[in-house]
Structures are given as structure tokens and as C-alpha cells.
């Protein structure tokens, strides 16, 4: 445990005088990522985002065979308590050293759980739609999101992992949906949408 006096001193010091401390932290995080498949310790995730200022994730919009939007309910452990139990687009954060295929594979494991055959089946079907950025004030950073889409065969809906619900466009204002992800869906179905166009979305907090 760091003594309170040291912490108070660090809070008062000009940022330029903290270079050596940042170097130590940066090197320790790099060493940890190398040993843990690119991941930072969970308890450091929020401070790491605050330091980085920007991170990226890959959102996969899941569609049912009849065109509805399938959203997954968040569990506990969310940094922003307002998002717990709300419905979301599955979207893992990028991890140091992981390829595009590995990040999308992680997304598919969030969708299908450990059903490896379905992950293999659907990985080639994930289609890129557009990139967007939005502020995340609850994390003190900005997220660059690469948005993809996946159409699900009717027979495979029963294999979705966790709790899912189908929504149509008229329901995007439902307060059970994470608001900034509802904005992603609203843009995607709007007249302003263009394939591959880089856009800024509001990132409204819940």
C-alpha cells in the first residue's frame, strides 16, 4: 500500500516531473501484457483507459433470420453500474498483440459461448459495416469502434450464450438498451448511413 503522503505529493507534482514514474508503470504493464495474452489486470483497466485516452473495440451487430436486432444482456462487474443488466451489442475491446481475426473470434465466443463449431462457422460471415468514434465520459476516454454485422441462421438462435432479446427499430429508445449502442443502431438504419464512412456518434451516457 502506498503511503498517503506519497500519493498527495504525486497529485501536486507537475506532469512533466512524473516521467520516470510513468516509465516504470508503462514497463510493468507491458511486461504483464506479454505474459497474459495482451490483457491488463482488471483492477487497472479503468486507470489504463484514462491514461490512454483512446481505445478500440469491435462491435458485432447480431441479426436474426427475420431481420431483428439481437442484443445481449450485460452481467455484473460493469465499471458503470448504470449499464448492469442492460442490453448491448457484443463488442470486445482490442488487446495488445491480437490480430483482427483473434478479436472477432473473441466476439463470437461472447455470442456463442464455448460452442467452437459455431465460432468456426460464423467467423467468415462477419461483415464489416463502418467505423465510428464516441466519447465515454464514464471511462474518461474515447472509443474507436469498428462495427460489424452477423446474420444468424434461424436454427442457431437457440445456441446464443447468455440472455438475449430481439428488438426492432421502433424499440431503439427502450431504456433497457445501452444508450450509446442504441445510437450505433440508429445511425446504421438512418438515411445518413454510408458503408465504410467514418462517423462521430454522441456517446450518450446511461
N, C-alpha and C positions, 0 to 999 in steps of 0.2 A: 504494500500500500504506500503510495507517495504521500509524503507529509504535506499538510495543508499549506504551510508556509512556502514550500517549493511551488505548489500549484498557483498560489496567489502571485508569486514572483513571475511565473511564466505568463500569466494573464496580463501583467503590466509591461512586459518586455516588448519592444518594437519587433515586428515580424522578422525584419532583416537580421536580428540578432539570434533568431531561433533556427538558423540554417543547420547547425550541427545536430540539433535535436531532431529536425525533420529528416536529416540524412539517416540518423540511427533508426527512426521509425520506418522510413521507406525501405531500408535494407532488411529490417526484421520482417516486414510484410512480404517483401519479395522472397525471402528465404522460406517463409511459411507457405506462400502460394506454390513454390516449386515442389514442396513436399506434400501438398494437399490438392493436387489436380487444379490449381489455379484459384482456389477459393480462399477468402479471408475468413478469420474467425467471426462467427455470427455476432458476438458482442462488439466487434469493431466495424460491422457493416455500415452503420449509420455515420460514425465519425469518418470512415473512409469515403463515403459519398460526399460528405461536407467538404472534405479536403479536395477531392477530385473535381467537384462542381458539375461534372457531366458524366453520365454513364450510358450504356446502350442496352437495349433488350430486344427480343424478338417476340412479337405478339402473333399468335396463330388464331385467327377467327374461324371457329368451327361452325359449319353449316350442316343442317340435317338434309336428308334427301328431298324434303318438301320446301327447302329454302329458308327455314327458320334459323335463327342465330342461337347456338347452344353455348351457354355461359356456365362456368364452374363456380360453385360457392367457395369462398375463402374460408380457411380454417383459422385457428388461433395462431398466436405468435406474430401477428402483423405489427409492424412498427407504429402504424397509425390505427389506434383502436376503433376509429370510426369506420374502418373498412372491414372489420371482422364480420364474417357471415354474409358479406355482400357478394354479388355475382360479378365475375370478371372474365375477361379474355385471358386465356392462358398465355403467359409471356415471361420466360426465364431471362434473367439478366445475363449479359455476356460475361465470360470468365476468361481470365488471362491464360493464353496458350491454347484455348479451344477453337477448333475450326468451325466454319459455318454449319457444316453437317452435324458436328457434335452439339452445338447449341440447339439446332432444330430437333435433334434426337432427344435432348432433354425435355423440350416442349412436348414431344409426343409421349414421353414417359409420364409427364404430368397429365396428359389426356387419357392414356390407356393404362396407366399403372405399369405393372411388370409383364404385360402381355406382349412379349418380344415379337411375335409373328405379326401383330397388327402394327407395331412400330416399323418393321421392315416393309410391310405392305403400303403404309401411307407416306413414308418419307419421300418417295418420288412424286407423290401427288401434292405436296405442299407447294403452293404457288405464290410468288411474290406479288404484292399489290402496290405499296407506296411507303416512303419514309416520312416520319413526322417527328417534331420535337415539341415538348410541352414542359412547363415548369412543374416541379413537385415541391411546393413550399413545406410540406410535412416532412420532407427529407432534406430540405435546404440545398437542392440541386436541380439540374435539368436532365431530362431523359430523352435520348435519341432512340426512337422506336422504329424498327423495321417491321412492317405489317405484312403478314402472310394470310392466306386463306386455305382452308381444307374442307372439301365436301365429303361428307360421311355417307357410306353406303347404309341403306336402311337397316340391314341385318346386323350392323356393327354398333348401333347406338347402345345396345344393352351392355356393351363392354367398356363404356366410358367409366373411368375411375373417379370415385367420389360422388358428390351431389351436383347434378346438372339441372338446368331448366331452359326451356325454349322460349325465346322472345321474338316478337315481330317489331317492325319499325315503329309502329304506334306506341310501343311499350318502352322505348328507349329512355323516357323520362321517369320510369319506375325508380323510386328511391332505393330499391334493393340492388340496383346496378351501380358499381363503382363509377362515379360521375365522369372522371376524365376518360374512362374507357367507353362510356356511352357516347362521349364526344367523338371518339375514333369511329364508332359505328355510324353516327350521324353524318360525319364527313364522307365516309365511304359510300353512303347511299344518296348523297346530295348531288345537285347539279354541278357543283364546283369540283367534284372528284375527277382527277385525271390519273390514269395509270402511270405510276412512277414519279409523279410530281411531288417535290419536297415541300412540305407544308408545316406551318406552326399552328398548333391547336391550343386552346385556352388552358388546359390542365387544371380545370376547376377542382378544388378540394372537396372532400365529402364532409 
